[in-house]
Amino acid sequence: MSLLLAALAALALVGINEAGYRQSSRALADIDEAQQVRGTLNQLLQNMLDAETGQRGYLLTGEAGYRKPYDDAVKQVDGHLATLRRLYAGRPAELAQLTELSKHVLRKIAEMDMSVRLRQDGKEDAWKFVITTDVGKEEMEAIRTTAGELVKISNGTLHQSQAQVLRSLQLARIGTSIVAVAALIAFFLYLRQTHALRSIGERQQEALQRERNALEDEVRERTASLAELATHLQDVRETERGFLARELHDELGSLLTAAKLDVARLKSRLADAPDAIQRLQHLTELLNSGIALKRRIIEDLRPSSLANLGLVASLEILGREFGERSGLQVEMVLEPVTMDESRQLTIYRMVQESLTNIGKYAEATEATIVLKNYDNHVVVEVADNGKGFDTLRVRPSTHGLAGMRHRVEAARGRLTVASVPGKGTRLSAMLPIVKPA
C-alpha cells in the first residue's frame, strides 16, 4: 500500500513538474524573443538617429569625417530589419506593422541619401531645399510611432510570459505540497510495515551471522592448512633440488671428469694421428660444455655460492651470468647483510625468478638489482625498463608472482609489485633479519 501511494505521488510530482517545465520553457522563450525585439528596435532607432546626426553634420560642414557615422548606421539598418522579420515570422499583425516601419525607414534613408549626394555634388540650393521640407521629419516621427507600438506589443508579451512563469511556479509549489503530504503518509505506512518485519529480519540476520562466522572460521582453517602445505611443498622442493644437485655433482661430475681424463690420455697416445687428435679436441670441447652445463644446472638447483661465498656474492654471480646470457645491462647495488640461510635462499630465489621473468616477458634493455640493509630488516628490489603490465589484470595462471609472494610471506616478509604498461616493472620485498644462531 505504501509503495503504491509513493509511486502515485512520484508520478503526480513528475507530471506537475513536466507541465510546469513546458509552460515555463515556452514563457521563457517568449520573454527572450520579446527582449530581442525590444533590443533590435532600440538599435534600429539609434541607427536612424546616428544616421540623421551624421547627415546633418556633413551637410553643415562638408567634412568627410561626418559621413562615417552616417554610413555605418545606414549599413546596420538592413540587418536589424531582417532580424525583426525573423522574430515576427508567424505573427501577421506585428509583421504588418514591421512592413510599415520598413517603408518609413527606407523613405527616411532615401531622403537622407539624396541630401548627402546633393551636398557631395556641390548643389547647395538643392540640398538646402530638401532639408527645409518636412518629409524627413514626418518619416522620423512615423518611425518613432511605429517602433513604439511594436515595443508596446513586446512589453505586453513580456508581462504575459512573466505571469505565466509565476503561475507555473505556484502550480509547482501546490503540487510539491500535495506530494509531500502523500509522501509523509506513505512513509508512515512504511514505518508500520518495517516495524512489523524488523523482528523477523533480526532473527534471520542472527542466523546468517552465525553461519557466516562458521564459514569464515572454516575458510581461515583451510587457508592456514593450504599455506602450511605450500610451505611444506616448497621445503620439499628445495630438499629435492639439493639432493639432485649433489647427485649431479658427485655422479655426473665424476663421470664427465673421468671421460675428460680418458680423452686426454688418448690424445697423448695419438700424437701421430692429426685427424684423431682433431676429433678428440672436439670431444674435449663437448665435455667442457657438458661440465659447464652441469655446473649451471647445479647452481640453478642449489646455488653452492650461497653457502660458500654468501648472499651478496651469489647475487653478483647471478646478475652477471644473466646479463651475459640475455645481453641486458644489469646494474647492482648490494649491501652486505647477515641473516639465516632460509631467508638468504628466499632472497636468492626471488631475484632468480624476477630475472627469469624479465628475460621471458619484459623486452627490457636494462635491469637493476638492489639489496639494502636496515639493521632489523632488508629490502631487495629488482626493476627493469621493459614493457610493464597492468597489475590489476594479472592472469590467475601467473604462478610466478604468486609463488614469490608466498615464499616472501612465509619468511614473514612483504612483497609489492609496481608496474605501468610501457614504463617497466619493480618488485620489492621487505624481510626481517633473523641472524643465524
Order of alpha helices (4+ residues) and beta strands (2+ residues): alpha-alpha-alpha-alpha-alpha-alpha-alpha-alpha-alpha-beta-alpha-beta-beta-alpha-beta-beta
